[in-house]
Amino acid sequence: MSCYNTHNFHIPVMGLAYTIDTPIRVAHRGISSVISVMDDELIERMNIYYCKEFNLPYKEISNKIEDFRAKRITAYLDTVDTIVVKKYQEVKKNLLENKKAVANFLETLPSISDLKNELLKYLESNHSVNHLKNILDEHFKPGSIDVNIMTKVDREQYKSKEPLPSIYNDAHSALRGFANSKVNGSVVLSAGMNPKLFSYFEEFNCFYPDVNNQIAKKIILKVSDYRSAIIQGQQLAKKGLWVSEYRIESGLNCGGHAFATDGQLMGQILENFKEKKNKLIETTHQLLIKSLEQKGKHIPEKPLNLHITAQGGIGTAEENNFLLNYYNLDATGWGSPFLLVPEATSTDLNTRILLSKATEADLYLSNISPLGIPFNTVHGTTNEYLKQQRIAKKNPGSSCPRKYLALDKSYEQEGTCTASRKHQKKSLAILDENKDQLSKKAYDKEFEKITEKSCLCIGLANASLLDLGLEIKGEEQGVVICPGPNIAYFTKEVSLDEMIDHIYGRTNIIETKDRPHFFIKELSMYIDHFKKEKMNYEADPTSIKLKKLNKLKENLLDGITYYRNLFTTNLNYFSEERNKIQTKLTEYQQQIN
């Protein structure tokens, strides 16, 4: 059963906390969403809260017991699943008992939907309630409870200064926690390949197809281009593991960490998947059956289901429909706009107000992530204010209570986080030793590079605690928020129904008059990226940098040509924007040249 039977959009993972309980909020309505399973301490607190809220048994999982991280994740996911099933059954019961509820429910569905068509026929006929039950059983399922694992955030664990086996690494533990849960969802892998983690999947039968060609727990790959998809898909297929969905995300026009491509733009990438989807299926299927045969497992006679979806910057119903229809996508991902939907995401009031007032100028690609990867955020967060206060008091850095990002081994074998006070004080001491060799400008630049890192472990978790009225302990870190640039065009808090209606084109909640087309917005961000790369080359010219810069330029010009043809020949969409789009394409082409 496809997780996109009821709705053709999903809510991607956002931070550590913003979607930590989103399935509890929306899955009973058929909407799929993704939980981050990085922060087991936050997860344990969520489990306490929701067990109490729904009168479910709770058993404490102390961080003193063996494998506590995986066990906490399993326990919380089981709690979420129990609540979702309960709420879903209540929705079905209401639909079976109340014909008006069926009519109201029908109005929330996309116009092209088997479920909607069947419900319309039911309302127009004199069929029995049993007929309605059959419709709901076949076409209406709760949204998928999915989890996200950043493959590279796989910190080693130590006991008495000795490293534990790799199965206790953070990402490995998270995978085990998901695999051992009763959730029949998917694990979304992001941030590239981790060979050890990929191999660890082989230990769990739930990721293999059964005799009915069903997979209890599926694998979704978040990718930035086709090449990445086929390489990772083949690597997993060689292990007997099928990728059920490739989730294409814009390299820059997204929330959270940004992974810029070498200038390949979203439209071209989607075109690649459209043209080569069958090749992707065929090549991975052949590798899959060969591996399954070697392992003595069930071999599907034909390729298993594979979805292609896209996310990053989508903001209007027309853009949504264009992606679904022109590129033949199975669904789209809508992230940042849902930060302004209290029914769907765990976002505190002050942060929602900050986001609703944020303009294009307030949103920026920062260097605050300890991972050293560009990170989308917004000016004016409480975390930024508190961080600057500590710097002013000559006490920079975080106390680092979680250590999930303690991956830098410059100073210690066990690793430190570059946002931690310990790491920053050591780095600043080294900087001061070399102070006489640097100009003031160079010193200040290095000082900022060291101290600008933020504690994401706490900053990205605090919003849910504030939203649910839970106590925040330890050093004050405030809130870090990681919206995509698209949030600038959503300027008010809305209900879940209003957001669904906006996605499906039944209403328009965007009040910003000059919102750019999402393809053009991404292109403008790549133009800025190109200019930065050009400045880096000019400051320190090398043959490698020049080759990279020329490739970036070539791909951007190819992308502009692709868009020029796309918006000239495809006359079914964006008629009102077409002239403005062509003008922008000419402007950006001139800037590159």
N, C-alpha and C positions, 0 to 999 in steps of 0.2 A: 504493500500500500504506500503510495507516494505521500510524503509529508506535505506536498503542495496541493492536495485535493481540495481543501477548503478555501485557502487563500493562496495567491500567487506572489506573496512577499514574505520575507522573514526579517527578524530583528537580530542583527549581528551582535557579537560580544562588544561591550563598551567598558573599558577600564577593568578594574577588579570588582567593582561594586555596582555599577550602574545597571547591569543586567543580572545581578546575582540572584534575584528572585523573580525575574521577568516571566519564566514559565508559570509560576504560581499565579501571576497576574493576568496572563493572556492565553495560556495553552488550552484552557477549557473552551475557548472560542475558536480553536483551530489554527492559531498563529504559532509558528515555530520561532524559537529564540535560542540564544547561546549564553551559557554561564561560564565565567572564568573560574577555573579550578586551581588557580595558583596559590591563593591565600587561604591556607587551611585554618588559620586562627579566625579569620572572618567567617569562613564556612561553618566552623563550630558554633560561633555566636548566632549565625542565622538559623542553625539547627535548633538551638535552645529556644530562640524566639518563636519559630513557626511550630515547633512541637507544642509549646504552651498555647499559642494562638488557636491551634486546631485540636487541642486536647489529645495529642498523640504521646505515646510513651517516649521518654528521652533517657538515654544512658550516656553519662559523661565519657568522653574519650580524652584522657589526659595526654599531654605531650611527653609524659614520662614512660608511656607504654611503647612496646615495639610496634613499628609500622603505623604510628598514630596518624600520620599525614594521609595515607591511603584510606585508613579506616574512617577518618572524619569525612572524607570526600564521599565514600560509599554511603555512610549514614545520612548525610544531608541529601544526596541525590535520591535515596530511597524515600526520605521524607517528602521531597518535592514531588516525586512520582505519586505517592499516596494522596497528596493534596490535589494534584492535577486530576487524577482519576475520579476522586470524590466530586470535585467541582464540575467535571465533564459529565458525570452521570446525573448530576442535578440539572444541568442544562438540557440534557436529553429528556429527562423526566418531565421537565417543564414544557418542552416542545410537544411531547406526546399527549400532554393533558390540556394544552391551551393553543387553539388554532391561531389566535391573535399573536402569540409568541412566535409561531412559525412565520407569520407574515412579517413581523419585526426583524426576526433573525435573517430572513431572506433578503431584506433591504441592506444588510451589512456585507453581503457577498459580492464578489466581482461579477460583472455582467456575463462573462463567458465562464460558466461553471456548471459542471454536471450536477452538482448538488443543488444549485439554484434552479436549474431547469426542471429537475425532478420535483422539487418543492413547489414550483409554480404549477406543474401538472397536478400535483396532489391537491392544492388549494382550489383548482378549477374543476375538480372532479368530486365524486362521492366515494372515493376509496376509503377503506377502513383504516383504523389506527395501526393495525398490523402492517399495512402497506407502508405507512409512514415510518414505522419502526425499521422495516427492511431498507428503506431509502437511507435512513440515518446510519444503520449498521454498515451499509456498503460505502457510503460517500462521505460521512462526517466522522472524522477522527480528531482527537486532541492534537494540538501542535506538538512538534517534536521537542523533547528536552535534550538539547545538544550542549556539549562542553567544548571549551577552547583550550588548547595547550600550545604555548609558544615553544617550539621544539628546542630552541637554543637556550631557553631559560631552564637549564637542567643542572642546577647547582649540585655539586658533590656533597655528601653528608659524611661527617666525621664522628668517631667515638674514641675518646682519649687520644686525640691527635692522629688517629689512624683512619684512613678513608674506608668507608663501608662499601660493599659491592654496588655496582652501578644501578641495580634495581631499586636502590634507596635514593637515587638522585631525584630531584624535585619533579621533573617531567615524567620520569618512569613511575614514581609513586602516584602521580595524578592519573596516569593511564590505568594503573592497577586499580585505583579507587573507582574509576568509571567502569572498568571491565567487570568488577565484582558487584556492581550495583544492579538493581532490577530494572533500571531505565532501558528502554528500547530506543535509544536515540543515536546520535552520531558524535564522533570526536572530530572537531575541526582543528587541523594542524596548520599552524601559521609560522612564518619566519624561516622557511627553508627546510633543508634536509638535516636530519640527525640520524646517521646510520645505526647507532646503538639503539636509539628509541624505535626506529623502524623495525629492527630485528626483534625487539621486545614484544611487538604486536603478535608475533608468531606463537607466543606462549599461551594465548587465550583463544579458545574455540569459538567464542562469540563473534569473532571477526571473520570467520569463514562461512561460506554458504552451506546451508543444510540440504537435506534431500529434496526439499521443496523449492530450492534455489532462493531461499530467504536468508538474509543476514541479520542476526539479532542486534548487533551493534555495528554501525557503518562508519566508514572513514570519509571525511570531507577534506579536501586540500584547498587552502586559500592560496591563490597564485596570482602573480602579476603579469604573466605572459604564457603563451602556448608552449614555448621551449621548456620552461620550468615545470609545466603540467606534465608533459610527456616524459621528461626525465624522472620526475618523482613517481609518476604513475607506473612507469615500467619497473622502477626499483621495488615498489611495493608488490607489483604483480609477480615478480620473480620470487617473492616470498609467499605467494598464494593469497595475497591480499588485494581486494578489489576496491578501487576508489569509486564511491557511489555518487560523488558530486565534486565538480571543480568550481570553486567559488572565486570568480575573477574580481579582484579589487583594484581600483585605480591606484597607481603608484604614489600619487601626491594628493589627490582630491579625496581624502579619506580622514577618518578620525584616528587618534592614537599614533603609533609609530608609522612613519612613511617610508616606503621602500621604492625609491625612484627607479624607473627602468632606464635603459640607455637611449631614451627619447622615443620609444614606442608609445603611441597614444592609445587611449582606451578604445576608440572606434576601430582602429586597425587590429588591435588584439582580439576584439570580439569577432571581427571579420575572419581572422585566422581560425578561431574556434568553430565558427559557422562552417567554414570550408573543410576543416580537417577533423571534425568530430568523429566521423566514421572511421578515419584512420586511427584516431586515438583509441577508439573502442576496439577495433580489430587487433591492433598491435598489442595492447595490454591484455586482451582476452586470450590470445595465443600464449603469451608468457604465463598467464594465470593458470590455464589448464595444464600446462607442462609442469608447473610447480605443484599443483594440487595432486597430479598423478604421482609425482615422486613422493609426496607426503602420504599417499594412500587415502586421500580425502575425497569427498563427493565432487564430481566434475560436472558443472552445468553444460548442457548441450549447446546453448547459445549464450551470447554475452548478457551479463546481468544489466539491470537498469542503470543508466548514467544520466545525471542531471548537469546542466551547465547553467550557472546563475551569475549575476553581476551585482556589484555594489560600489558605492563611492560617489557622492555628490548628486545623486538622483533627487529631484525636488518637485517635479510636477507629474500629473497624470499622463500628459502627452509624452514626456520623456520615458516614463514607465512603460506605456503601451508600445512606444517605438522600440525599446529594447526587447520586449517580449515578442513582438511581431516581426520586426525586421531581422533581428539576430537569432530568432527562434529559441529564446531563452526559456527555461522552465520556471524561473522566478527571479525576483530582484531583492536586494537587501536595502532596507531603510534603517539607518542607524541614528545619526545625530538628531534629526527632527523629533524622534521619540524621547529625547531628553527633556522635552517640553510637554510630555504626556505623563502626568503623575500616576495614572492608572497602569502604566506600562513599565516604567523604569524607576529605580531607587535613586532619586536626585533630591537633595535638600532644597528648601525654598530659596535661600539666598543664591545658590548656584543657578537655579532656574531663572531667577531675576537677572543675574549677570548675563546668562546666555540670551535671554529675550532682548536685552539691550545691546548686545554685541554687534558691532559693524564689521565690515570687511577689514578695516584698519586694526581692529582689536584682535583679530584671529591671526595667528602666525605660526610658522614652522620653527620650533625652538631647538635648542641643544640641551634641554634640561634633563633628558633621560640618561640614567647611569649606564645604559646599554651602548651609548655612543651612537645611537640611531636618531635621525631627525624625528621630532615629536610634535604633533599638532596640539596647540593649546590656545588659551585666550588670556589677554592682559587683564589684571585686576583680581586674580584669585587670592584667597586668603593664604594659601601656601606661599605664593610669591611674596606677599607682604611680610609674613613671619620669617621667611628666609632672609630677606633684606635686613630685617631687624637684628637677626643674629650676626650677620656680617658686620653691621654697624657697631655691634657690641664686641667685635673681635672674637666671636665664638661661632664661626661658620660650620655648616654641616649638620647632619642629623644624628641622633643617638643610635639610629639603625637597629631597632628592636627586632625586626622580622628577618633581615638578611637574605631575602629571596633573590636580590640582585647583587649579592656579594660574590661577583664573578671575576673581579680584577685581582690578579696574583702578583702585582708589582711588589707588594710589601710582605705578604703572608701566603703561605702554602694553601691555607683554607680559603683564601680570597677575602677581599673587602669590597664594599660598595663604594663607588666613586662619589656618591652623595653623602657618605658617612663622615662624621666629625673626625674619626680616627684617620681615615684616608686623606681627607682634605688638609688636616694639620701636618701630616707627613709631607704631602705634596707642597704645601706652602713653605715649610721649613727648607726644603730643597730649593724652592724658588728664591727664597731670601738669601740663601748661601751664594746664589749666582746673580744677585741683584745688581752688583757693580758692573757686570758685563752687559746689562740691558739698559736700553733707554726707558724713560718713564712710560712712554706709550706702549712699548713692548712688554714691560712688567705688568702694566694694568691689564693688558690683553690676556696674558697668561694667568693673572690673578682671577679674572672673570671666568676664564675657561675652567678653572678648578672649582670655583665656588658657585657657578650657575646651576650645577646639578641639583635636582630636587628628589626628595624621598617619595618615590612613586608608591612604594609598598603601603605606606600609611595614607599619603595624600589621595590615592585613588580608591581607598577603602572607606574613608571617613564619611563620604556623602550618604551611604546607606545607613550608617549608624545614626547620623543626624536625622535622616528621613524617618527612621523607625523609633526615634526617641531613645536610643540606647547610649549608655555611658561611653565616653571616649577616654581611655586611660593613657598615661605616659606623656612624653613631651608633646606640646602642641604643634601640630603640623599643618592644620587647616585642610583645605580641599584642593586637589589637583583635578582639573577637568580636561578631557582630551577630545573635543568635538572636531568634526571636519569643517572646512571653510563654509560648507553649505548652510550651517546654522545661522549665518549672518542674515539669511533671507526669511527665517522663521522668527517672528517677533512677539509671539504671545503663547501663553499656556493654553493647551486645548485638551479636549476629552479624547478618549480612545476612539469613540465613534466618529468624531470630527476628523481625526487623522486618517482613519480608514476611508472615510468619504473623500478626503483630499487625494489619497493615493489612487482611488478608482475614478476620480474626476467628477464626483457628484457635488463637490463644493471646492472652493479655493481658499486656503487659509493664509496664503502668502500675500502680504500687504506691500512688500518691497516692489517698487515699480521697475527698477533696472536690474533685475536678476539676470545674469548671463546664462546662456545655455550651458549645461554641465560639461559638455565636450570642450567648449570654448574656455570655460573656467579652468579646466585641467590644463589646457594648452597654455594659458597665461601663466600658470604656476611653473610649467616646464620652461617657459621663456625666462622667468626669473632664475630658475635653476641653471639654465644655460649661461646666463650672464655671470652668475657666481663662479661657475666652472671656468669661464673665460678669464675672470679676474684672478683665480687661483693659478691658472696657467701663466698669465702675464707676470705674476709676482714671483713665480718659480718655474720657468719654462723647462719642460723635459719632453722627450720624444713620446713617452707613455701618456703623459697628460694631453699632448697634442693629438695623438691618435684617438684618445677617448673623447676629446672635444669635437673632433671632426666627425666621429661616429654619431655623437649626440646631435650635431647640426644636420647631418645627412638624414637621420631618422625623423627629426622634427619637420624638415622641409618635405619629406615624403608624406608625413602625416597631414600636413597642411594641404598638399595636393589631393590626398584621399578625401579629406573633409570638403574640399572645394567641389570635387566630383559628386560626393554623397549628397550635399545640400543643393546641387544643381539638378541631379537626375531623380532623386527621391522626392516626389512632389506631394506625398500623402501626409507629411508631417512638417511642422514648424514653418508654415507659410508666412506667418506674421513676423517671424524672426529672421527669415532667410537673408534679406538685404543687410541687416545688421551683422549677421554671422559672416557673410562674404567680406564686408568691410573690415571686420576684425582679423580675418584670415590674411588679408592683404597687409594690414598694419603689422601683424606679427611676422610675416614673411620678410618684410622690409627690415624689421628689427634684427632678425637673425643674420641677414645678409649685410 
